[in-house]
């Protein structure tokens, strides 16, 4: 029996996949956009090379089944043979994949809403064949809506009267609703990360959108925020393993967990002080009264008909700044208590991440799979090759 995973080749998904491969003997059935087995291997290597060397990656392939498909296609774009195999062989579903296009209603609708509905339909078919152990949906803490200055508790129900940040958070909130309404007889788990940025153990990262926004703001001499605003940033090397471990745990007391920095979230003033000390930069000035006009200016730049640097910066900051200005903390007491580990404060590693992102010009230097590896101890075939 296998864990069916979506989003394994994404940023957060790669951390969960690596943890499952290192710490369990579970077989993994991974939904990937690839034309054949070799393309699936290449796509997964691109994701996992941040976490392991090539020889270890090859040794892991005997536990991986590549399911070719696409989240936005009917029935996930999965062939009839693969669909039938999943119905018979999936013991649980870990749904991580999503469109992270915060500005596009269409992309979020196609991938998040339609895609999640297709995953739910597959779960229903599996449940009719044999009981699913669990359906885990990786959502976002921002489904709580715009609640300036609040600390959001993990057990609070969704408040549909509150405004949403953007199409991404709106569709994620409705996805949670669909899972709850359409899988009432399946054990469910909702995991809600906050802003996942960087790795506390090393500088390298493969995800640069939010990092780029932070770098732009770090370089400004004047920040249009209050220095006391808190921003809930959490390290990927805590979130990914937490997703994998909570998905497997049989003794969970709760259905919803925040994967966030929680009450240990640092203020913008504290983050700026840490950056200034490490980078040797002058502390910026803070002017919270300028927040509204700054957001308006970024929105205007984002909607420029012509592209260019100004339009790209506007598009980036018009999405990221509202999260910062919201001053929301997402309590993580359940997660920390059940996992017995806590996130690393962003002030401990953020400046190193800034240096790395600038040094590679916000583009990870992917390496191809090396040739000439000694594969004598590598199993000859995966669990089930692609059709």
Order of alpha helices (4+ residues) and beta strands (2+ residues): beta-alpha-beta-alpha-alpha-beta-alpha-beta-alpha-alpha-beta-beta-alpha-beta-beta-alpha-beta-beta-beta-alpha-beta-beta-alpha-beta-alpha-alpha-beta-alpha-alpha
